[in-house]
Amino acid sequence: MKSLFLAILLLTLYGCDNSQNQSKPSVKSENKKQIISPYFGFLNQQKDSLIALPMDQAMESPEKYNYVIIENQVSPLEFIQNKTDNKESNGRQTAQNFANSEGSLFTIKNEIKSGDFGMLVNQSFVNEYKIEPFTKVQHETSPEIKEKLEKKYNRKINKSTTIAILKDKAEFNLTVFENQQDSALAVFSYAKEDQLINLDFPATYDDISTWRVDDGGQFDNEAFQILTVLRSEIGVSFVSIFWGAEGYELNFYQPKKDKFSSAAQAYGYSSPL
């Protein structure tokens, strides 16, 4: 009888302990579940407020976005209200038209020294992704990297430029290949030692508009810019802006094997008046 009682007690204790272990996910998985999809916004001229840009996914809970990443700066963020545009608005999503624009309005808590656009995130994102300093440069890509790119894409390079270098000597390059009939290709790449991660910009060549409206068939290094570089357990990610004649496109790119893919994207209208 005594042995039966002990057996039942052990089974009960094991069962409780096992159920407790199953109900406790790892800290890492909890953090991943808490990360919400980033959103983009544009700043006012004083750089103390931000309005979220419209994106494919609606911003259902603006109050969950409590941080903003602006270039190499991170600041707490506070949601104020959803505002509508007014009769004075010219429809541009720019600092000059900020007071007249519609969207979710936020206050930026810290002083911002530079930057016109921000990526809205939450605490879990800030915990996992850390800003990686980089230096903007403009010089010809090394022969070794150009050789790797020509071999990978099986086409000749027209022009390749290193546009940024990280502290660990990794670099970002922007390469435009020679056209193959009407097939145009530009590639943005991250290179470190033997690692090469690419972002492809294929297009149909047109001498007026190829990659962007009125680009004259040229991929302009000044049009595609890195705003922020971030490092996490999955590797190096980055925020970019791609300017066009009528507006801009913001993206948050993450690495997947040897390619970058966009995890968040927004467009803004800024055509000159």
C-alpha positions as CSV (number, residue, x, y, z in Angstrom):
1,M,0.0,0.0,0.0
2,K,2.8,2.3,0.9
3,S,4.7,1.6,-2.3
4,L,1.5,2.3,-4.3
5,F,1.1,5.7,-2.6
6,L,4.8,6.6,-3.4
7,A,4.3,5.7,-7.0
8,I,1.2,7.9,-7.3
9,L,3.0,10.8,-5.6
10,L,6.0,10.5,-8.0
11,L,3.7,10.4,-11.1
12,T,1.8,13.5,-9.8
13,L,5.0,15.4,-9.2
14,Y,6.5,14.5,-12.6
15,G,3.3,15.4,-14.4
16,C,3.2,18.8,-12.7
17,D,6.9,19.5,-13.4
18,N,6.5,18.4,-17.1
19,S,3.5,20.6,-17.7
20,Q,5.3,23.6,-16.1
21,N,8.3,23.0,-18.4
22,Q,6.0,22.8,-21.5
23,S,4.2,26.0,-20.6
24,K,7.5,28.0,-20.4
25,P,8.8,29.0,-23.9
26,S,12.4,30.1,-24.1
27,V,13.2,33.8,-23.7
28,K,14.4,33.8,-27.3
29,S,11.1,32.6,-28.7
30,E,9.2,35.0,-26.5
31,N,11.2,37.9,-27.8
32,K,10.6,36.8,-31.4
33,K,6.9,36.6,-30.9
34,Q,6.9,40.1,-29.4
35,I,8.6,41.8,-32.3
36,I,6.1,43.6,-34.4
37,S,6.5,44.4,-38.1
38,P,8.4,47.7,-38.5
39,Y,6.7,50.8,-39.9
40,F,8.1,53.9,-41.6
41,G,7.4,57.5,-41.1
42,F,8.6,61.0,-42.1
43,L,9.8,63.7,-39.7
44,N,8.8,67.3,-39.4
45,Q,11.4,70.1,-39.9
46,Q,12.1,70.4,-36.1
47,K,12.7,66.6,-36.0
48,D,10.6,66.2,-32.9
49,S,7.6,64.6,-34.4
50,L,6.8,61.9,-37.0
51,I,3.8,60.8,-39.1
52,A,3.6,57.1,-40.1
53,L,3.5,56.5,-43.9
54,P,0.7,54.4,-45.3
55,M,1.8,50.8,-45.9
56,D,0.3,47.6,-47.1
57,Q,-0.5,46.4,-43.6
58,A,-2.6,48.8,-41.6
59,M,-1.2,50.2,-38.3
60,E,-3.8,48.7,-36.0
61,S,-2.1,49.5,-32.7
62,P,0.1,52.6,-33.0
63,E,0.7,52.7,-29.3
64,K,2.7,49.4,-29.6
65,Y,5.4,51.3,-31.6
66,N,7.4,52.9,-28.7
67,Y,10.8,53.4,-30.4
68,V,12.0,54.9,-33.7
69,I,15.3,54.3,-35.5
70,I,16.5,57.4,-37.4
71,E,19.8,56.8,-39.2
72,N,22.2,55.8,-36.3
73,Q,20.0,57.1,-33.5
74,V,17.3,55.3,-31.4
75,S,14.7,57.3,-29.5
76,P,11.7,56.5,-27.4
77,L,8.4,57.3,-29.2
78,E,5.0,58.3,-28.0
79,F,1.8,57.9,-30.1
80,I,-0.3,61.1,-29.9
81,Q,-3.3,60.7,-32.3
82,N,-4.5,59.7,-35.8
83,K,-4.9,63.0,-37.7
84,T,-6.5,63.9,-41.0
85,D,-5.2,66.1,-43.6
86,N,-6.5,69.7,-44.1
87,K,-7.3,71.9,-47.0
88,E,-3.8,73.3,-47.0
89,S,-2.2,70.0,-47.8
90,N,-0.5,69.5,-51.2
91,G,-0.5,65.8,-50.8
92,R,3.3,65.5,-50.3
93,Q,4.7,63.4,-47.5
94,T,7.5,65.7,-46.7
95,A,8.6,67.8,-43.7
96,Q,7.4,71.0,-45.5
97,N,3.8,69.6,-45.6
98,F,4.0,67.9,-42.2
99,A,1.4,70.1,-40.4
100,N,-1.1,69.5,-43.2
101,S,-0.6,65.7,-43.6
102,E,-2.7,62.8,-42.4
103,G,-1.6,59.7,-40.5
104,S,-0.6,58.4,-37.1
105,L,1.2,61.2,-35.3
106,F,4.0,60.5,-32.8
107,T,6.3,62.6,-30.6
108,I,10.1,61.8,-30.7
109,K,11.4,62.0,-27.1
110,N,15.2,62.4,-27.8
111,E,16.9,65.1,-29.7
112,I,17.5,64.0,-33.3
113,K,20.6,65.6,-35.0
114,S,20.0,64.3,-38.5
115,G,17.6,62.3,-40.6
116,D,14.3,62.9,-42.3
117,F,12.8,59.4,-42.0
118,G,12.4,56.9,-39.2
119,M,11.6,53.2,-38.8
120,L,9.0,52.6,-36.0
121,V,9.7,49.5,-33.9
122,N,9.0,48.2,-30.4
123,Q,11.2,47.3,-27.4
124,S,11.8,43.7,-28.5
125,F,13.1,44.9,-31.8
126,V,15.5,47.3,-30.1
127,N,16.7,44.4,-27.9
128,E,17.4,42.1,-30.8
129,Y,18.7,44.6,-33.5
130,K,21.7,46.8,-32.7
131,I,22.9,49.7,-34.8
132,E,26.1,49.0,-36.7
133,P,28.2,52.1,-37.5
134,F,29.3,52.6,-41.1
135,T,31.2,55.1,-43.2
136,K,30.0,56.4,-46.5
137,V,32.6,56.2,-49.3
138,Q,32.7,56.4,-53.0
139,H,35.4,54.4,-54.7
140,E,35.7,51.6,-57.3
141,T,34.9,48.1,-56.0
142,S,37.9,45.8,-55.6
143,P,38.8,43.5,-58.5
144,E,38.2,40.4,-56.3
145,I,34.6,41.3,-55.6
146,K,33.9,42.4,-59.2
147,E,35.2,39.0,-60.4
148,K,32.9,37.2,-58.0
149,L,29.9,39.3,-59.2
150,E,30.6,38.8,-62.9
151,K,31.0,35.0,-62.3
152,K,27.8,34.8,-60.3
153,Y,25.6,36.8,-62.7
154,N,27.4,35.7,-65.9
155,R,27.5,39.2,-67.3
156,K,30.1,42.0,-67.6
157,I,30.1,44.9,-65.2
158,N,29.6,48.4,-66.5
159,K,30.4,50.2,-63.2
160,S,30.8,49.0,-59.6
161,T,31.2,51.3,-56.6
162,T,31.9,50.7,-52.9
163,I,29.4,53.1,-51.1
164,A,29.9,52.1,-47.4
165,I,32.4,50.3,-45.1
166,L,31.6,48.8,-41.7
167,K,34.0,48.7,-38.8
168,D,34.8,45.1,-39.4
169,K,35.9,46.0,-43.0
170,A,32.8,44.5,-44.5
171,E,31.5,46.7,-47.4
172,F,28.4,47.5,-49.4
173,N,28.8,47.8,-53.2
174,L,26.5,49.0,-55.9
175,T,27.1,47.4,-59.3
176,V,25.5,48.1,-62.7
177,F,26.0,45.4,-65.3
178,E,26.1,45.9,-69.1
179,N,22.7,45.6,-70.7
180,Q,21.9,42.3,-72.4
181,Q,19.5,43.5,-75.2
182,D,16.8,45.2,-73.2
183,S,17.7,43.5,-69.9
184,A,19.2,45.8,-67.3
185,L,20.5,44.8,-64.0
186,A,21.8,46.6,-60.9
187,V,23.0,44.7,-57.8
188,F,23.5,46.0,-54.3
189,S,25.8,43.7,-52.3
190,Y,27.2,43.1,-48.9
191,A,30.7,41.6,-49.0
192,K,32.9,40.3,-46.2
193,E,35.7,37.8,-46.9
194,D,34.0,34.9,-48.8
195,Q,30.4,36.0,-47.9
196,L,28.4,37.8,-50.6
197,I,24.7,38.8,-50.0
198,N,23.0,40.5,-52.9
199,L,19.9,42.6,-53.6
200,D,19.0,42.4,-57.3
201,F,17.3,45.3,-59.2
202,P,16.4,43.7,-62.6
203,A,14.6,46.0,-65.1
204,T,13.7,46.5,-68.7
205,Y,16.0,49.1,-70.2
206,D,14.4,52.3,-71.3
207,D,16.3,55.5,-72.1
208,I,13.7,57.6,-70.2
209,S,12.7,55.4,-67.2
210,T,14.4,52.1,-66.3
211,W,14.6,51.6,-62.5
212,R,12.7,54.8,-61.5
213,V,10.5,57.3,-63.3
214,D,12.7,59.7,-65.4
215,D,16.0,58.1,-64.4
216,G,17.3,58.4,-67.9
217,G,18.2,54.7,-68.0
218,Q,20.8,55.2,-65.3
219,F,21.0,53.7,-61.8
220,D,22.2,56.7,-59.7
221,N,24.3,56.0,-56.7
222,E,22.9,59.1,-55.0
223,A,19.3,57.8,-55.6
224,F,19.8,54.6,-53.6
225,Q,21.1,55.3,-50.1
226,I,21.7,53.3,-46.9
227,L,20.1,55.0,-43.9
228,T,20.8,52.5,-41.1
229,V,22.7,49.2,-40.8
230,L,21.6,46.8,-38.1
231,R,23.1,43.6,-36.7
232,S,21.2,40.7,-35.1
233,E,21.6,36.9,-34.7
234,I,20.5,36.5,-38.4
235,G,23.3,38.8,-39.6
236,V,23.4,42.2,-41.2
237,S,20.2,44.0,-42.1
238,F,19.7,47.6,-43.4
239,V,17.3,50.4,-44.0
240,S,17.4,52.1,-47.4
241,I,15.8,54.9,-49.3
242,F,15.4,54.9,-53.1
243,W,14.7,58.3,-54.5
244,G,12.7,58.9,-57.7
245,A,11.5,62.0,-59.6
246,E,8.1,61.8,-57.9
247,G,8.8,60.2,-54.6
248,Y,10.8,57.8,-52.4
249,E,10.7,54.2,-51.4
250,L,11.8,53.0,-47.9
251,N,12.7,49.4,-47.2
252,F,14.0,47.3,-44.3
253,Y,16.0,44.5,-45.9
254,Q,17.0,41.3,-44.1
255,P,19.4,38.5,-45.2
256,K,18.1,35.1,-46.3
257,K,21.0,32.9,-47.4
258,D,22.7,34.8,-50.2
259,K,19.9,37.3,-50.9
260,F,18.4,40.3,-49.2
261,S,14.6,40.5,-49.0
262,S,12.3,43.3,-47.9
263,A,10.6,42.8,-44.5
264,A,8.9,46.2,-44.5
265,Q,8.3,48.7,-47.3
266,A,6.7,52.2,-47.7
267,Y,6.3,54.8,-50.4
268,G,6.1,58.6,-50.0
269,Y,5.0,61.2,-52.6
270,S,7.4,64.2,-52.8
271,S,7.1,65.4,-56.4
272,P,8.4,69.0,-56.7
273,L,5.7,71.6,-56.8
